Amino acid sequence: MALKSTIFKANLAIADIDHGYYADHALTLARHPSETDERMMIRLVALALNAHQLQTTCGGDGTLAFGAGLSNPDDPDVHLRDFTGRTRLWIEVGQPEEKPLAKACSQADAVLLYCFSYAAEVWWKGIETKLTRLDKLQVWRVPTEQSQELAALAQRTMQLQATIQDGTLMLGDASRTVTVECVRWK
């Protein structure tokens, strides 16, 4: 019998000072049995960092949501679609191969990749030259220590506050806050 995803609920209050975006998001995250808390929280961070694009890209008339992720490799981890159904933003998490990233670039206006873990540097050195031709792709590195701290925030029910200022995300609950400073690789 196949294992089922574990459901997490998050109420995320975003104050993106950099982009003038302030909103509350009630989110449901389905964590695949093979997914770690760390990876799941990176998906949440990616959504928080890009939520402002609901306004800046879609003028408030779009849908920002989690995709099927590990359950369906052809679906993004996070996506922004406008009212016509066009994928404006495709977000991936982890260290994927070149082919799925190229496919994502052909299906979306912009593709963002958030890498994490100690293996990210090794992965990047092996794939960097292959990704240079993908002009729609941005690659961001979440420092390992910060991604591991994010995993400690994972709870089945979460009340989180995300503040974004000067490109830095501060994500926290009532008892702790994690500061995330992503580094752009591409």
C-alpha atoms as a printed R data frame, in Angstrom:
    type eleno elety resid chain resno      x      y       z
1   ATOM     1    CA   MET     A     1  0.000  0.000   0.000
2   ATOM     2    CA   ALA     A     2  1.345  3.441  -0.942
3   ATOM     3    CA   LEU     A     3  2.054  5.924   1.801
4   ATOM     4    CA   LYS     A     4 -0.071  9.069   1.800
5   ATOM     5    CA   SER     A     5  1.118 12.646   2.011
6   ATOM     6    CA   THR     A     6  1.076 14.365   5.387
7   ATOM     7    CA   ILE     A     7 -1.036 17.518   5.414
8   ATOM     8    CA   PHE     A     8  0.265 20.705   7.018
9   ATOM     9    CA   LYS     A     9 -1.752 23.898   7.442
10  ATOM    10    CA   ALA     A    10 -0.074 27.290   7.564
11  ATOM    11    CA   ASN     A    11 -1.476 30.730   8.123
12  ATOM    12    CA   LEU     A    12  1.207 32.961   6.658
13  ATOM    13    CA   ALA     A    13  1.142 36.717   7.221
14  ATOM    14    CA   ILE     A    14  3.434 38.370   4.669
15  ATOM    15    CA   ALA     A    15  4.818 41.886   5.043
16  ATOM    16    CA   ASP     A    16  6.977 42.441   1.964
17  ATOM    17    CA   ILE     A    17  8.327 45.919   2.611
18  ATOM    18    CA   ASP     A    18 10.543 45.784  -0.492
19  ATOM    19    CA   HIS     A    19  7.530 45.456  -2.806
20  ATOM    20    CA   GLY     A    20  4.744 47.021  -0.726
21  ATOM    21    CA   TYR     A    21  2.864 43.720  -0.497
22  ATOM    22    CA   TYR     A    22  0.959 42.903   2.691
23  ATOM    23    CA   ALA     A    23 -1.384 39.908   2.830
24  ATOM    24    CA   ASP     A    24 -2.443 36.860   4.779
25  ATOM    25    CA   HIS     A    25 -2.353 33.466   3.073
26  ATOM    26    CA   ALA     A    26 -4.125 30.340   4.352
27  ATOM    27    CA   LEU     A    27 -2.039 27.513   2.902
28  ATOM    28    CA   THR     A    28 -2.245 23.745   2.752
29  ATOM    29    CA   LEU     A    29  1.022 21.902   2.212
30  ATOM    30    CA   ALA     A    30  0.991 18.234   1.322
31  ATOM    31    CA   ARG     A    31  4.336 16.731   2.298
32  ATOM    32    CA   HIS     A    32  5.145 13.707   0.154
33  ATOM    33    CA   PRO     A    33  6.390 10.703   2.202
34  ATOM    34    CA   SER     A    34  9.875 11.146   0.707
35  ATOM    35    CA   GLU     A    35  9.975 14.901   1.335
36  ATOM    36    CA   THR     A    36 11.746 16.326   4.391
37  ATOM    37    CA   ASP     A    37 10.500 19.141   6.611
38  ATOM    38    CA   GLU     A    38 13.460 21.165   5.329
39  ATOM    39    CA   ARG     A    39 12.375 20.863   1.683
40  ATOM    40    CA   MET     A    40  8.743 21.579   2.536
41  ATOM    41    CA   MET     A    41  9.736 24.754   4.378
42  ATOM    42    CA   ILE     A    42 11.892 25.870   1.428
43  ATOM    43    CA   ARG     A    43  8.739 25.607  -0.710
44  ATOM    44    CA   LEU     A    44  6.962 27.834   1.794
45  ATOM    45    CA   VAL     A    45  9.871 30.314   1.763
46  ATOM    46    CA   ALA     A    46  9.810 30.408  -2.048
47  ATOM    47    CA   LEU     A    47  6.107 31.214  -1.968
48  ATOM    48    CA   ALA     A    48  6.610 33.962   0.627
49  ATOM    49    CA   LEU     A    49  9.490 35.555  -1.305
50  ATOM    50    CA   ASN     A    50  7.437 35.671  -4.496
51  ATOM    51    CA   ALA     A    51  3.920 36.368  -3.209
52  ATOM    52    CA   HIS     A    52  4.285 40.033  -4.207
53  ATOM    53    CA   GLN     A    53  4.132 38.909  -7.841
54  ATOM    54    CA   LEU     A    54  0.403 38.367  -7.399
55  ATOM    55    CA   GLN     A    55  0.275 42.189  -7.540
56  ATOM    56    CA   THR     A    56  3.344 43.125  -9.583
57  ATOM    57    CA   THR     A    57  2.910 40.515 -12.333
58  ATOM    58    CA   CYS     A    58 -0.808 39.717 -12.289
59  ATOM    59    CA   GLY     A    59 -2.295 42.937 -10.899
60  ATOM    60    CA   GLY     A    60 -3.954 40.944  -8.122
61  ATOM    61    CA   ASP     A    61 -5.794 38.701 -10.590
62  ATOM    62    CA   GLY     A    62 -3.894 35.446 -10.338
63  ATOM    63    CA   THR     A    63 -3.396 32.309  -8.311
64  ATOM    64    CA   LEU     A    64 -0.255 31.560  -6.325
65  ATOM    65    CA   ALA     A    65 -0.304 27.957  -5.137
66  ATOM    66    CA   PHE     A    66  1.702 24.865  -4.363
67  ATOM    67    CA   GLY     A    67  1.906 22.311  -7.157
68  ATOM    68    CA   ALA     A    68  1.947 18.556  -6.847
69  ATOM    69    CA   GLY     A    69  5.712 18.705  -6.261
70  ATOM    70    CA   LEU     A    70  7.312 15.308  -5.724
71  ATOM    71    CA   SER     A    71  4.042 13.532  -6.530
72  ATOM    72    CA   ASN     A    72  4.204 14.815 -10.119
73  ATOM    73    CA   PRO     A    73  7.626 15.818 -11.478
74  ATOM    74    CA   ASP     A    74  5.981 17.681 -14.395
75  ATOM    75    CA   ASP     A    75  4.256 20.066 -11.976
76  ATOM    76    CA   PRO     A    76  6.089 22.965 -10.282
77  ATOM    77    CA   ASP     A    77  6.624 23.106  -6.542
78  ATOM    78    CA   VAL     A    78  4.993 26.563  -6.554
79  ATOM    79    CA   HIS     A    79  3.308 28.378  -9.425
80  ATOM    80    CA   LEU     A    80  1.726 31.716 -10.247
81  ATOM    81    CA   ARG     A    81 -0.970 31.611 -12.908
82  ATOM    82    CA   ASP     A    82 -2.892 34.585 -14.231
83  ATOM    83    CA   PHE     A    83 -6.634 34.634 -14.883
84  ATOM    84    CA   THR     A    84 -6.126 33.172 -18.375
85  ATOM    85    CA   GLY     A    85 -4.350 30.103 -16.940
86  ATOM    86    CA   ARG     A    86 -0.968 31.190 -18.278
87  ATOM    87    CA   THR     A    87  1.918 30.191 -15.988
88  ATOM    88    CA   ARG     A    88  3.662 33.424 -15.144
89  ATOM    89    CA   LEU     A    89  6.045 31.979 -12.563
90  ATOM    90    CA   TRP     A    90  7.307 28.406 -12.115
91  ATOM    91    CA   ILE     A    91  9.240 27.686  -8.922
92  ATOM    92    CA   GLU     A    92 11.284 24.565  -8.267
93  ATOM    93    CA   VAL     A    93 13.069 23.499  -5.079
94  ATOM    94    CA   GLY     A    94 16.144 21.286  -4.812
95  ATOM    95    CA   GLN     A    95 18.761 20.237  -7.339
96  ATOM    96    CA   PRO     A    96 16.932 19.091 -10.494
97  ATOM    97    CA   GLU     A    97 18.419 17.998 -13.802
98  ATOM    98    CA   GLU     A    98 18.736 20.350 -16.762
99  ATOM    99    CA   LYS     A    99 15.925 18.794 -18.845
100 ATOM   100    CA   PRO     A   100 13.015 19.544 -16.448
101 ATOM   101    CA   LEU     A   101 14.293 23.112 -16.006
102 ATOM   102    CA   ALA     A   102 14.443 23.614 -19.771
103 ATOM   103    CA   LYS     A   103 10.903 22.257 -20.065
104 ATOM   104    CA   ALA     A   104  9.728 24.612 -17.315
105 ATOM   105    CA   CYS     A   105 11.341 27.550 -19.165
106 ATOM   106    CA   SER     A   106  9.330 26.615 -22.277
107 ATOM   107    CA   GLN     A   107  6.065 26.567 -20.281
108 ATOM   108    CA   ALA     A   108  6.390 29.666 -18.075
109 ATOM   109    CA   ASP     A   109  7.309 33.326 -18.332
110 ATOM   110    CA   ALA     A   110  9.912 32.962 -15.553
111 ATOM   111    CA   VAL     A   111 11.431 30.042 -13.656
112 ATOM   112    CA   LEU     A   112 13.003 30.290 -10.207
113 ATOM   113    CA   LEU     A   113 14.997 27.526  -8.570
114 ATOM   114    CA   TYR     A   114 15.780 27.494  -4.850
115 ATOM   115    CA   CYS     A   115 18.701 25.169  -4.007
116 ATOM   116    CA   PHE     A   116 19.555 24.064  -0.486
117 ATOM   117    CA   SER     A   117 21.578 21.437   1.418
118 ATOM   118    CA   TYR     A   118 25.283 20.745   1.506
119 ATOM   119    CA   ALA     A   119 25.122 19.030  -1.892
120 ATOM   120    CA   ALA     A   120 23.985 22.223  -3.666
121 ATOM   121    CA   GLU     A   121 27.521 23.463  -4.392
122 ATOM   122    CA   VAL     A   122 28.555 20.141  -5.933
123 ATOM   123    CA   TRP     A   123 25.345 20.036  -7.990
124 ATOM   124    CA   TRP     A   124 25.870 23.641  -9.171
125 ATOM   125    CA   LYS     A   125 29.459 23.035 -10.290
126 ATOM   126    CA   GLY     A   126 28.284 20.118 -12.402
127 ATOM   127    CA   ILE     A   127 25.330 21.848 -14.049
128 ATOM   128    CA   GLU     A   128 26.131 25.573 -14.144
129 ATOM   129    CA   THR     A   129 27.408 25.654 -17.740
130 ATOM   130    CA   LYS     A   130 24.374 23.681 -18.964
131 ATOM   131    CA   LEU     A   131 21.966 26.212 -17.448
132 ATOM   132    CA   THR     A   132 23.550 29.381 -18.844
133 ATOM   133    CA   ARG     A   133 21.441 29.205 -22.027
134 ATOM   134    CA   LEU     A   134 18.164 29.232 -20.057
135 ATOM   135    CA   ASP     A   135 17.549 32.984 -19.966
136 ATOM   136    CA   LYS     A   136 14.196 32.663 -18.130
137 ATOM   137    CA   LEU     A   137 15.867 30.827 -15.240
138 ATOM   138    CA   GLN     A   138 17.072 32.321 -11.959
139 ATOM   139    CA   VAL     A   139 18.930 30.108  -9.494
140 ATOM   140    CA   TRP     A   140 18.965 31.007  -5.803
141 ATOM   141    CA   ARG     A   141 20.915 29.318  -2.998
142 ATOM   142    CA   VAL     A   142 19.422 29.065   0.486
143 ATOM   143    CA   PRO     A   143 22.359 28.672   2.893
144 ATOM   144    CA   THR     A   144 22.391 25.237   4.515
145 ATOM   145    CA   GLU     A   145 22.348 26.461   8.122
146 ATOM   146    CA   GLN     A   146 19.309 28.624   7.389
147 ATOM   147    CA   SER     A   147 17.420 25.850   5.582
148 ATOM   148    CA   GLN     A   148 18.043 23.496   8.496
149 ATOM   149    CA   GLU     A   149 16.748 26.123  10.941
150 ATOM   150    CA   LEU     A   150 13.602 26.426   8.816
151 ATOM   151    CA   ALA     A   151 12.899 22.723   9.311
152 ATOM   152    CA   ALA     A   152 12.521 23.385  13.043
153 ATOM   153    CA   LEU     A   153  9.560 25.698  12.280
154 ATOM   154    CA   ALA     A   154  7.594 22.865  10.643
155 ATOM   155    CA   GLN     A   155  4.472 21.931  12.592
156 ATOM   156    CA   ARG     A   156  1.233 20.326  11.429
157 ATOM   157    CA   THR     A   157 -0.497 23.656  12.127
158 ATOM   158    CA   MET     A   158  1.592 26.807  11.743
159 ATOM   159    CA   GLN     A   159  1.007 30.486  12.443
160 ATOM   160    CA   LEU     A   160  3.877 32.210  10.647
161 ATOM   161    CA   GLN     A   161  4.934 35.774   9.998
162 ATOM   162    CA   ALA     A   162  7.145 36.588   7.014
163 ATOM   163    CA   THR     A   163  8.819 39.963   6.774
164 ATOM   164    CA   ILE     A   164 10.872 40.798   3.698
165 ATOM   165    CA   GLN     A   165 13.136 43.824   3.803
166 ATOM   166    CA   ASP     A   166 16.282 44.597   1.810
167 ATOM   167    CA   GLY     A   167 16.073 41.168   0.166
168 ATOM   168    CA   THR     A   168 16.157 39.357   3.523
169 ATOM   169    CA   LEU     A   169 13.306 37.167   4.757
170 ATOM   170    CA   MET     A   170 12.567 36.831   8.456
171 ATOM   171    CA   LEU     A   171 10.194 33.907   8.969
172 ATOM   172    CA   GLY     A   172  8.977 33.043  12.411
173 ATOM   173    CA   ASP     A   173  6.303 31.779  14.719
174 ATOM   174    CA   ALA     A   174  5.501 32.840  18.283
175 ATOM   175    CA   SER     A   175  8.711 31.376  19.723
176 ATOM   176    CA   ARG     A   176 11.487 31.712  17.128
177 ATOM   177    CA   THR     A   177 12.510 33.503  13.939
178 ATOM   178    CA   VAL     A   178 14.775 32.350  11.120
179 ATOM   179    CA   THR     A   179 16.552 34.885   8.931
180 ATOM   180    CA   VAL     A   180 16.990 33.748   5.318
181 ATOM   181    CA   GLU     A   181 19.340 35.526   2.946
182 ATOM   182    CA   CYS     A   182 19.254 33.794  -0.429
183 ATOM   183    CA   VAL     A   183 22.268 34.134  -2.701
184 ATOM   184    CA   ARG     A   184 21.661 34.483  -6.434
185 ATOM   185    CA   TRP     A   185 23.767 32.057  -8.463
186 ATOM   186    CA   LYS     A   186 22.198 32.802 -11.858
